[in-house]
Amino acid sequence: MTEYQANEQGLAGLKLMAKIREFERRMPLLSEEGLIRGSTHPSLGMEAIAVGVSLALTDKDAIASTHRGHAHTLAKGADFGRTMAEILGRKDGYCGGKGGSMHIGVKELGVLGTNGIVGAGIGIATGAALASKQLGDGSVAVSYFGDGASNQGVLAEAFNLAAIWKLPVIFVLENNHYAQSASIDDMVAQPDLTKRGEAYGVPSFSGDGMNLEEVYGLATAAVERARAGEGPTLLVLETYRYLGHMAGDTEIYRTKEEVEAAKSNDPIETLLARLIEAGVITAEEWETTSKELFEEVEAAEQFARNSPYPDVSEAFTDVYAKGASA
Amino acid sequence: MSAGKDMVTWRALNAAMHQIMEDHPESFTLGEDITTWGTGGGTYGVTRGLLKKFGRERVMDTPISEEVLLSAVSAAASRGTRPILEIMYSDFSFLGFDGIINQAAKNRYMFGGQFDVPVTIRSNGGSGIGKAAQHSQSLETLFAHIPGLEVVVPGTPGDAYGLLRTAAASDNPTIFLEHKNQYYDRGPVGTEAIPFGQARIAREGKHATVVATQQILSYSLQAAEELAAEGIEVEVIDPRTLYPFDMDAVYASVGKTRHLVVGHEAVRDYGWGAEFVAQTVEAAWDKLDAAPVRVGGSRAPIPYAQVLEEAVIPSKDDIVAAVKRTLA
């Protein structure tokens, strides 16, 4: 297990996870401050999936994300400042403030959007994979979705379509055990979600979503399969959502003990310990690095705070393509 | 458009599809039963011959999976392809409204103009051949209500050809609704694309303006013939596209006739005709000598038996009566 983690790539993954966590840690604070409108859904605890999968992808590959999609977007290479600016509804946000937390798209990075409709990304990634096949550009597409979204009907149709057409799509099921407040134990009768992929002829694997190396390994194998024209893969990754569903969640549906227990398997702490043990970094060096990462995120936040709100005229642009009647 | 050779609607659409696939190498077409049903052209023949000419890579039969197909083609469009999806009956598009309305229609806007979404959803609506309540709805108003969508309702073979070419070339998601009772209508078909947002004067007249689409357009032309015998000259306007739409053509006509009737097969209440009437009243009140009249489908699902089906859909006689009412 150590070859990947005990090297610079492991360290790069650790840094990205830590930076994303610092970014996400600020979401409830910004929300309380009234700077984030509507809802925002942090993903503390789930960083290893976004980072592990993204490390297996290139800019040409596509991802379709979820309502809880900041980490996916950032891990794919999005600028932290512009992402934060979008969440704060500012002009310098990737979508000029029109999308917000739940609708961040970055065309040049293949980020086809975080999405306000649970499960929608399953169809979108399937479509991106269809485009890859039509254009022959060798790209792959990833759909991130949760255990809650796995109960959407589109999953059945997408799995079947991707399997019969051997589309280069990777279905990444982030099982964080809660769909808003609904426990997966109450919402599915068959807890082995890999069976859903197998039922449609989609090779399916489960793994520890708190382990960067394991996620990266599974994702790499799935990407290779996809690029080789062998079709879709389902990865069911066990993870946990440290914070509530969204800022302001009372979390009456779960115990503090359960949350604390989940944190004992923290993806960042675990990887850091391994990298220290392997001599890739010392605790002191990590302390310095952490501060630098903190400062980078702080700079991103300041960039976002300083970005102006969009001009009101922007409310009426981009409904239709330029040149078309609108 | 110069008058071309006479053709029935399905052949005109088929000719457009062949031309589109040649013009746009990034296009492909897919749908349920589009290559091996009937004579090999789907339920109404529109995709005939495409498989032979363009191969299985670009002409694909799909599983019965509207939900994933509608979102997948929308996403494929945003990734550089130009898909044309056939939904066998527009009623079935309800299974995939998320893909059309929450994803395709909003994609450009939500993401700040980064993505083009050049997808065309071809389908058919309308009544007249006994397909009953779940295969006969006229859903154009529903789609026209959604910002981000273009909605096309061709009423002649020539328009079907020319407008489909434009739909395929458009960088917006376009809902292209054929009428299932007009696939065998015959008429002249040109060779050029027809731009969106330009209404067509189907018949000139000076006493009343009738704005109507598809089957009701053809009833309106019949009504105009009948009324002409009584000395009433009706101007018939076909908007051709419901978004974008050409209100200026309506205002210009009403300026001449001073009377307006709007007719469609979609349910009259809350239908697009109400929108045309409201805009005319707001913008051109001074050009009207009487209250406009709406003619539309009854507030009932489409029944099966022919006598019942005919009872819920506007007829030629309903148009005649509406014109007389506004002129009274």
Interface residues (C-beta under 8 A of the other chain):
Chain A: A62 A64 G93 Y94 C95 G96 G97 K98 G99 H103 I104 G105 V106 K107 L112 G113 N115 G116 I117 A120 I122 G123 I124 A125 T126 G127 A128 L130 A131 S132 Q134 L135 D137 G153 V154 E157 A158 N160 L161 I164 W165 T317 D318 V319 Y320 A321 A324 S325 A326
Chain B: E26 F28 E57 R58 M60 T62 P63 S65 E67 V68 L69 L70 S71 A72 V73 S74 A75 A76 A77 S78 R79 G80 T81 P83 D98 G99 N102 Q103 K106 N107 R108 Y109 M110 F111 G112 G113 Q114 F115 D116 P147 G148 E150 S170 D171 N172 F196 G197 P244
